[in-house]
């Protein structure tokens, strides 16, 4: 048992070392982010939106696009009403979008909907008619200068750009707040530093842009998490994904735990599938890509994609079993301390650091967030570890079950004026 304990400790140390460099991202992300000069050229963009029964929110999104401080003749909005049974298509057209309707109950992921949409765009307009494409979900809202700030980054030569993801309903309950803290944490502690250092980050579902060259052969990412597959594919081909901190959009978060589990299990399954599909390509890229940055991007993406809890939890359980056996065998003193429940540490203790992190993020990003009473902010922060615990549980469920794509309902019908008013109230 002593040998097993040592093997577990060594394996955990080695796995931990693979991620050690990411501490640099956390430190630098507090202080720095990549800055972009104001663009000299107004580039031509298409906005693509996949929507399924989103009649309550689709109009507000398109309205926020129509109200951008960017030349309207340089933006075309495309919507695919995917397997809709409501008025999504009608409302999209009323707000000025080009809308295509699709019915396919067998191939029903967002990736398939986007694949169909790009086929329609190529047929009717030609994908190269636009210099780049922006991807949004129907529940999003764009801050009025979003396109302008993304244009700054694109004009500087960046080919794939992601943005700051804020939350429409941060104060709905601790569940939506947990999601909100998660997106802010990603922006502040991963994307900011990576872009500042000139290495890649990744896109997350919506609020990102890519050059038209990426869809010259259509959209080919149809898995449960098309965003993760797109990110890995881009990096494996030598691209870096940058982050524009000044470009901000708002996103609705789930408030019901049943919906949370549905979404998180789908995310987990998609991440596992992407890792299985691309890990060999990324390992190859570490040795074959030209230049240090491209090699490092492959390594960074590989360890980021790696299902951390799948590797660590078995090791911690084995360590718990070995520690218990040593104690039962009569160990005393320091050896007996090893009975500290490693299994509880897996599910609870290692996530407790998320509490002060959430409080810190709330203070750090206060000017961008809607007003929350101080006691609610503390409560939401105390509950934030649940977000990580649910993630671990979801990964294990996804590992052993078949997962299908199911829609996430959106009901927070708030327009951009009301959203910006809530933020301004918080700043006063």
N, C-alpha and C positions, 0 to 999 in steps of 0.2 A: 504494500500500500504506500510505503514511503516513496518507492520508485514511481508509482502512478502519480503521486502528488507532485513530484519533481517534474515529471513529463508534462503534466497539465500546466504547471507554473511556467516552464520554458516555452511551451506552445503559446500560452497567453501573452507572454512577454514578446515573442516574435511577432505575433499578430498585431499587438499594440504598437510595436515599432514601425509597422507599415504605415500607420496613420500619424505618427508622432509629428511629422513635418507640418501637419495641418494646424497645429497650434499657432504657427506664424500667421496663418490667415485670420485667426481670431484677433490677434494683437494688431495687425496692420489694418484690419477692417474697422477697428475703432477710430482710426485716424485718417485713413486715406481711401480715395476711390479715384478711378480714372476720370479726368475732365476732358470735355470736348469743346472745341471752339465753335462758335455759331456758324452754321452752314452758309455758304455763298450761293448754293444752288438749291432750288426746290425740286426734289426728285419726284417721280411719279410712282405712286403706290396703289396696291390693291389691298383691301382688308377682307379677310375670309373668316366666315363665322359658320360653325356647325350648330344647328339648333333642332332640338326635338321637344315639341310641345312647350315652347317658351313664350307663349303669347303675353304673359304677365311682365316680361323683362326685356324682350327683344327690341321694343320700340325705344326704351330709354337708352340702350346701348347705341343704336344707330343715331339717335338724337345727339348723344355726346360726341359722336364722330362728326356729325354735321356741324357742330358748334366749335370745332377745332380752329385755332388761330393759324391755320395753314390754308393755302389756296385750295378751294373746294374742287377746282378742275383737275387737281393733281391727286385726288383720292377717289377711288371707286370701291363701293361696298358690295361684296358678294355674300349671299346667304344660301346655305343648303338646308332646306326644311326636310329633315331626315325622319321618315316614318311618322310624320306629324298627323294628329287627328284633331288639332285645334286650329286657331287662326294665325299661327306663326307666319306662314307665307304671306297671307293678306296684309298683316301689319308691317312686315318687312318691306313689302312693295310700297305701302302707303308712306313710309318714311324715306323712300327713294332708293332702296337697295335693289340690286339685281338678284332675283331669287329663283333658285332651281329647286324643284321638289323631287324627292327620291323615296321610293318604297322598296325596301329589301329587308325582310325580317330575319334572313339568314346571316347576312353580313352587316351587323348593326353596330360596330364600334365607331367611335369618332373618326378613327383613321380611315375607315372605308368611306365615310361620308365626305371627308376631305379629298379622298382619291377621286370620288365622283365629281366633286366640285371643280377640281383642277382639270379634269377631262372636259367639263363643260366650258370652263374659261379658255382652255386651249382651242377648243372647237370654234367658239364664237368670237374670241378676241386675240388669241395667241398668248401664251404665257409670257413671252418676251415683250409684250406690249407694256408691261409694268417692270420697273427696275427692281422692285422688291415687294414682298408680301408680309402683311402683319396678320397674326392669328389671334383670335379672341373667342371666348365662350360667350353665350348669349346673355349671361348674367353680369357681364363686366360693364364698367363705366370708365371712360377716359377723362383724365384731367385735361383741361382745355389746351395745354401746350404739349400734350403727349407726342403727337406726330412731329411737331417741330423739334423736340428734343431727340427723338429717335432719328430724325433727319440729320441732326448734327453728327451723330455717331456714324450713320451710313455715309455721309458726305466725307468723313475723315478716312474712309476706306474699309471700315468694318463690314464683314459679310453676313455675320449672324449676331444678333443683338437681343438681349433680354432686358427686362425693366423691373422697376420697384412695384411689388404687388402689395397693395393696401387692402383693407377689409371694409366692406359695406356695412356689415352688421357685427362689428367687434364686440359691442356691448349687449348682444342678444342673450348670451349665457356663457358659461365657462367653456363649452364645447367650441363655439365660434371664436371665442377669445384664444383658445389653444391653437386653433388653425392660424389665427392672425399673428400670434407670437411666432409660430413656426415659419411663416413666410417672411416676417421681418428678420428673424434670425438668419435665414438663408441669405437674404440680401446683405445684411450687415456683416456676418461672420464668414461667408464663403465667397459671394460674388464680388463684393467690393474689392477685397484684397487680391483676388485672382486677376481681375481686370487691371488693377493698378500694377501688378507684377507682369502683366502681359501674357498670362497663361489662361487656359480655358475655364469657363464655368459651364453651366448647362441650362437648358430651357425647361420650364415647368408648366406644361399644359396650355398656357395662354400668355398674352402680353409679350410676345416675341416677334422678331422680324428676321427674314432671311432674303438674300439676293435671289433673283429669278433663276439663276443658274442651277439652283437646287431642285427645281421642278421642271427642268427642260425635258426630262423623261417621265414627268408625272410625279404624283405623291405616292410613295411606295412603303409607307409606314402604317400598318393596319392592325398592329397588336393592341393589347389592352392598355398599354401606356405608350402611345405613339411618340410622345415628347421625349421619353428616355431613349427610344430607338433612334430618333432623329439626332439627338445629341451625340450618341455614341458613334453613329455613322459619320457625322460631320468631323468628329475628332479623328476617327480612323482614316479619314481621307485627307488629313493634314490641316483642317480648319481650326481656328480658335473661336470660341463663343464669348463675346464680351458683354459687359453689363453697363447700362446707362442709368446711373442713380437718379438723374433729374427727370426721367420719364416715369410717370406714375399713373397707375390705373387701380381701380377698385374691383373687388371680387366678393361674391356672396359665399359665405361658409355654412356648412351644415350645422344644425342645432339639435338634431335628434340622433341618439346613439345608434339606433338601428341603421340609419342612413350612413353614419360614420363607418360602421363596420363593413357595410356594403362597399363603400368607396375605398377604404384602406386595404381591404382584402384584394380588391381589383388592382390597386396600385402595387401591392406586394407581389401579386402574381405576375403582373407586367414587368416589374423590375427583375424578378427571378428569370423570366423568359428572356429579357434583354441581356442579362448577364450570361445565360447559357448560350445565346446566339452570338454574342460579340466578344466574349472574354479571350478567345484564341486570336481574334483579329487584333485586339488591343495589345496582347502579349507580343505578337509579331511586330506591331508598330513600335514597341519600345526599342526594338533592335534594328528595324529597317527604315523608320521615318528619318528624313533628313533634318538635321539641326536638333539642338538640345531641347528647345521649347516643344517641338512636336513630339519628341520622344517622351518628355516629361508629361505632356498632356495625355498621352496614352496611359502612362502609369497612373496619373492622378485620377483619370476617369475609371480605370480598372479598380482601384481600391475604393473609390466612391461608390461604384456599382456593387461591390462585393457585399453579399448579404451578411453583414456583421454579426447579427444575433444568431444566425444559423451556425456560425463557427464558434462563437463564444459560449453560448448557453450549454451545449453538450460538455464543453471543457469545464465549465463551472459546476455542472451537475456531477461530473466525475470527481472533481476536486472535493465537493461536498461529501460524496460517498466515501472517498478515501479518508477524509478528515474524521468522519463519523466512525469508520472502522478503526482508526488509530485510537480514538478515544475509548471505544468499547474494548479495545485490547488492553486498556489499562494505562494509557498515556496520561501524564499529569503535567502541571505547570504550563509552560508556553505551548507545548504540543496540544494541550487541551483547548487552548484558545482557537484552534483551527476548526472547532465545531461551530463557530459563528456561521449562521445559516447563509451559505453562498447562494442557495437557491433564492432566498428572499432578496439578496443583493442584486441578483439578476433582474428581478421584476420591480424592485422599489429603490434600493439604496443608490444604485448607479444613476438613477434618474433624478435624485433629489437636487443635484446641482442645477437642474432646470428652473428651480424656484427663484434663486437670486438672479439667474440669467433673464427670466421673464420680467422681473422688477426693473432690472437694469435697462432692458430694451424699451420698456414702457417710458422710462425717464429719458432715455437717449433719443427716442423717436417721437416724443410727446407732441411736437409741433405738427406732425403729419397725421396724428391719430384723432379719432373722434373723442369727445369728452367722456371720461369715465370717472366716477366717484372714487376717491382714494381707497375706500374699504373694498370696493369691487375689484380694483386693480390688484390689491393684495390677495383677495380670494381667487381671482383668475390665475394669478401667479402660483399660488399654492397648488392649484389643480393642474398646472401645466405638465407636470410629470406624467399625468395620465395619457397625454398625447404620445409620448415615447413608449409607454407600456402597451397601449393599444397597437402601436406599430409593430412591436415585437410579437404580440399575440397574432396579429394579422399575417405576419410573415410565416409563422408556423402553420396557421390554418391554410394559407395559400400553397404551401409546400406540399400538402397532402390532399388537396381537394381540387376539383374542376371548377373553374371560375368563368362566368360569362359576364358580358358587359350589360349593365343596367343603368338607366338614366338616374341622375341626381336631381330631385325637384328644386326649383328656384322660385321663391315667393316674395323676396325683398324688392318690391316695386318702388324704387327710389330713383329720382332723376338726378342729373349731375348738379343742378342748382342746389337741391336739398343736401346732397352729399357734401358739396363744397361749403355750404352754410354750417354743417355740423363740424367740419374741420376748423373753420374760422372761429366758431364759438369756443372750441377747445383752446385756441391760441390766445383768447382774451383773458 
